[in-house]
């Protein structure tokens, strides 16, 4: 079944609808996994400084590029301005550090990772109070940060720019001060967190949406426990309606969840370091859900957010905390 496998951005460029997410994978794991992802045919790679794996990804990309196994123009690499970098004077230097680690001259997409800003200690770690909660910097100015993001395009350091984890009101406010509109919004999105109002707003505003944690995110439970947050997280792969549809098409539950997202016109960045699942996650273009099946999954929306930043205790005190 041949179909469009790109999203067209509002600046005339295109982004592969299916990407490879790299959050919560060690440098060792990610070296093997990104190699495998490129072998399988993924060309859209999503990372961020807070994932602590840009250097490992850069090494793999450099190997592939220098060996002529892939052209830079066929790759789509996304990274992000981390929460401590949310200051106008840090935008360019922070991206240049990422580019050095990734061994690239430019990224295809640069996102503001969060609408809130955190402070760093002298070791470059998130600054914390004695009780372990993170110190936030409440003086975040989205409009001033965005002006610097726009400057990255003129300097050729990024091809497209966008935002991540912003809510509708924050996006509306930001757009009033833009010379260049955001090309992409990256958010948590899956059958239990569909955010229809936000999605409709982005479609009407010609902002492409990328779904992270499209299969839920089992690793978040472990992160929560590390900071003493006990919370039952849903297992999206065990939802009866999803399993029933998967059985009909001889597909995995994950393939159905991903297919549902791309059919809704969003791009998606599942993460797995398991070779078999990585292949399955990419193999979603040879079947189509019926309108009834899409509606069946739409009805499962429960406004359940898995990545609520509880593992970053203290950030919820920031005036721009989005949830």
C-alpha positions in Angstrom: 0.0 0.0 0.0 1.7 3.2 -1.1 0.9 6.3 0.8 2.4 9.6 2.0 5.1 8.9 4.5 6.0 12.5 5.2 4.3 15.5 6.9 4.7 18.7 5.0 5.8 21.6 7.3 4.6 25.2 7.0 8.1 26.3 5.7 7.9 24.0 2.6 10.1 21.3 4.1 9.0 17.7 4.9 9.4 15.5 8.0 9.3 11.7 7.9 6.0 10.7 9.5 7.7 7.8 11.4 10.8 8.5 13.5 13.0 6.8 16.0 12.8 8.0 19.6 15.9 7.7 21.9 14.7 8.8 25.4 15.7 6.5 28.3 18.4 4.5 26.5 22.0 4.4 27.7 24.9 5.4 25.4 25.8 1.7 24.9 22.2 0.7 24.1 21.7 3.7 21.8 24.9 3.0 19.8 23.6 -0.4 18.9 20.0 0.7 18.5 20.6 3.7 16.2 22.8 1.6 14.0 20.0 -0.9 13.9 17.4 1.8 13.2 19.4 3.1 10.3 19.8 -0.5 8.9 16.1 -1.0 9.2 15.5 2.2 7.3 14.6 4.8 9.9 15.8 8.2 8.8 14.1 10.5 11.3 16.1 10.4 14.6 14.8 12.3 17.7 17.2 13.1 20.6 17.8 15.9 23.2 20.7 17.0 25.5 18.7 15.7 28.6 18.7 12.2 27.1 22.5 12.2 27.5 23.0 10.3 24.3 23.8 13.0 21.6 27.5 12.0 21.5 26.7 8.3 21.0 24.2 9.2 18.3 26.7 11.5 16.7 29.3 8.8 16.5 26.9 6.4 14.7 25.7 9.1 12.3 29.3 10.1 11.5 30.2 6.4 10.7 27.2 6.1 8.3 27.8 9.5 6.7 31.6 9.1 6.3 31.1 5.6 4.8 28.6 6.9 2.3 25.9 4.6 3.7 23.5 7.5 4.0 23.4 11.1 2.7 22.9 13.9 5.2 20.0 15.2 3.0 18.1 11.9 3.6 18.4 12.2 7.4 16.0 14.2 9.6 17.6 14.8 13.0 15.7 16.5 15.8 17.2 17.8 19.1 16.0 20.2 21.7 16.8 23.3 23.8 17.0 21.8 27.3 15.1 23.4 30.3 18.3 25.1 31.7 18.9 26.6 28.2 15.6 28.5 28.2 17.3 31.9 28.1 17.8 34.1 25.0 21.5 34.3 25.4 21.9 30.5 25.7 19.9 29.4 22.7 22.6 29.5 20.0 25.5 28.2 22.2 23.4 25.4 23.5 22.5 24.3 19.9 26.2 24.6 18.9 27.1 22.2 21.7 24.5 19.7 20.5 25.8 20.1 16.9 29.3 19.4 18.1 28.1 16.3 20.0 26.1 15.1 17.0 28.9 15.9 14.6 26.5 17.8 12.3 26.6 21.2 10.7 22.8 21.7 11.3 19.8 19.9 12.7 16.6 19.5 10.7 14.4 20.4 13.7 15.2 22.3 16.9 12.6 22.4 19.6 12.2 24.2 22.9 12.0 21.1 25.0 9.8 22.5 27.8 8.0 25.9 28.5 9.6 26.1 31.9 13.2 26.9 32.9 15.3 25.1 35.5 18.6 26.3 37.1 22.0 24.5 36.9 24.5 23.9 39.7 28.3 24.3 39.4 28.5 20.6 38.1 26.0 21.3 35.3 23.3 19.2 37.0 19.8 20.5 37.8 20.1 22.7 40.9 18.1 21.4 43.8 17.0 22.5 47.3 18.0 20.4 50.3 14.9 18.3 50.0 15.8 17.3 46.4 13.3 19.4 44.6 14.5 21.2 41.5 15.1 25.0 41.5 13.2 26.7 38.7 14.0 30.1 37.1 10.6 31.9 36.9 11.8 34.6 34.5 11.1 32.5 31.4 10.4 34.8 28.4 9.0 32.6 25.5 8.9 35.5 23.0 12.6 36.5 23.6 13.7 32.8 23.4 11.7 32.4 20.2 13.4 35.4 18.6 16.7 33.6 19.1 15.3 30.4 17.8 14.3 32.3 14.6 17.9 33.5 14.3 19.1 29.9 14.1 17.4 29.5 10.8 19.1 32.5 9.3 22.5 31.2 10.5 21.8 27.8 8.9 22.1 25.9 12.2 18.6 24.5 12.1 16.2 24.0 9.1 13.0 24.1 11.1 12.1 25.2 14.7 9.3 24.2 17.0 8.2 23.6 20.6 7.5 20.7 22.9 5.2 20.2 25.9 3.6 23.6 25.4 -0.1 23.9 26.1 -2.6 25.7 23.8 -2.6 29.0 25.7 1.2 29.1 25.6 1.3 28.4 21.9 -1.4 31.1 21.2 0.6 33.6 23.2 3.9 32.7 21.5 2.4 32.9 18.0 1.4 36.6 18.6 5.1 37.4 18.9 6.5 35.3 16.1 8.0 36.5 12.8 8.4 32.8 11.9 5.6 30.4 13.1 6.5 27.2 14.9 6.8 24.3 12.4 6.2 21.5 14.8 4.8 20.8 18.3 6.0 17.6 20.0 3.7 16.3 22.7 2.8 13.1 24.5 0.0 11.6 22.5 -1.7 8.1 22.6 -5.1 6.5 22.9 -5.4 7.6 26.5 -4.2 11.2 26.0 -5.7 12.6 22.7 -6.0 16.3 23.5 -8.4 17.0 20.6 -8.7 20.8 21.2 -4.9 21.2 21.0 -4.6 18.9 17.9 -7.4 20.9 16.1 -5.7 24.2 17.0 -2.4 23.0 15.5 -4.1 21.7 12.4 -5.9 25.0 11.9 -2.6 26.9 12.5 -0.6 24.7 10.1 1.7 23.4 12.9 2.7 19.7 12.5 2.3 17.5 15.6 4.7 14.8 16.6 3.6 12.2 19.2 6.1 11.0 21.8 5.4 8.1 24.1 2.8 6.7 21.6 2.9 3.3 23.3 2.8 4.8 26.8 6.2 4.8 28.4 7.0 2.0 30.9 10.3 3.6 31.8 8.5 6.5 33.4 7.4 4.3 36.3 11.0 3.6 37.2 11.9 7.3 37.0 8.9 8.2 39.2 9.9 5.6 41.8 13.4 7.1 42.0 11.9 10.3 43.4 9.3 8.5 45.6 6.3 8.8 43.3 4.2 5.6 43.3 1.8 5.7 40.4 0.0 3.0 38.4 0.7 3.6 34.7 -1.6 2.1 32.0 -0.3 -0.6 29.7 -1.5 0.5 26.3 -0.4 -2.8 24.7 -2.9 -4.7 26.8 -6.0 -2.7 26.0 -8.7 -5.2 24.8 -9.9 -3.1 21.9 -6.3 -2.7 20.6 -5.6 -6.4 20.9 -8.8 -7.3 19.1 -8.0 -5.0 16.1 -4.4 -6.3 16.1 -5.6 -9.9 15.8 -7.8 -9.0 12.9 -4.9 -7.6 10.9 -2.3 -10.1 12.1 -0.4 -7.1 13.6 1.0 -6.3 17.0 -0.8 -4.0 19.5 2.0 -1.5 19.0 1.5 -1.5 15.3 -2.2 -0.7 15.7 -1.4 2.1 18.2 1.1 3.6 15.8 -1.1 3.2 12.7 -3.9 5.0 14.5 -1.7 8.0 15.1 -0.3 8.3 11.6 -3.9 7.9 10.2 -4.8 11.0 12.2 -2.1 13.0 10.4 0.5 13.1 13.2 4.1 12.0 13.1 5.3 9.5 15.7 8.6 8.6 17.3 8.3 5.2 19.1 11.4 4.1 21.0 12.6 0.6 21.4 16.0 -1.0 21.6 14.6 -4.4 20.7 15.4 -5.2 17.0 12.2 -7.2 16.4 10.0 -4.4 17.8 11.9 -1.7 16.0 11.1 -3.5 12.7 7.5 -4.0 13.7 7.2 -0.3 14.6 8.3 0.7 11.2 6.1 -1.9 9.4 2.8 0.0 9.7 2.1 1.1 6.1 0.6 -2.1 4.7 -2.7 -2.0 6.5 -5.4 0.6 7.2 -7.8 0.9 10.1 -11.5 1.3 9.2 -13.3 4.5 10.2 -15.2 2.4 12.8 -12.0 1.1 14.3 -10.5 4.6 14.4 -13.6 5.8 16.2 -13.4 2.9 18.6 -9.9 3.9 19.6 -10.9 7.6 19.7 -13.4 6.7 22.4 -10.7 5.4 24.7 -9.4 8.9 25.5 -9.2 9.3 29.3 -6.9 12.3 29.6 -4.2 10.2 31.3 -0.8 11.8 31.0 2.1 9.4 31.6 5.0 11.9 31.3 3.7 14.5 33.8 7.2 15.5 34.9 6.6 14.2 38.4 10.1 12.7 38.2 11.4 16.4 38.0 10.0 17.3 41.4 9.7 21.1 41.8 9.1 22.1 38.1 5.4 22.2 38.7 6.1 25.4 40.7 7.2 27.2 37.6 4.7 29.8 36.4 4.9 28.3 32.9 4.4 24.7 34.0 2.1 23.5 31.2 -0.1 20.8 32.7 
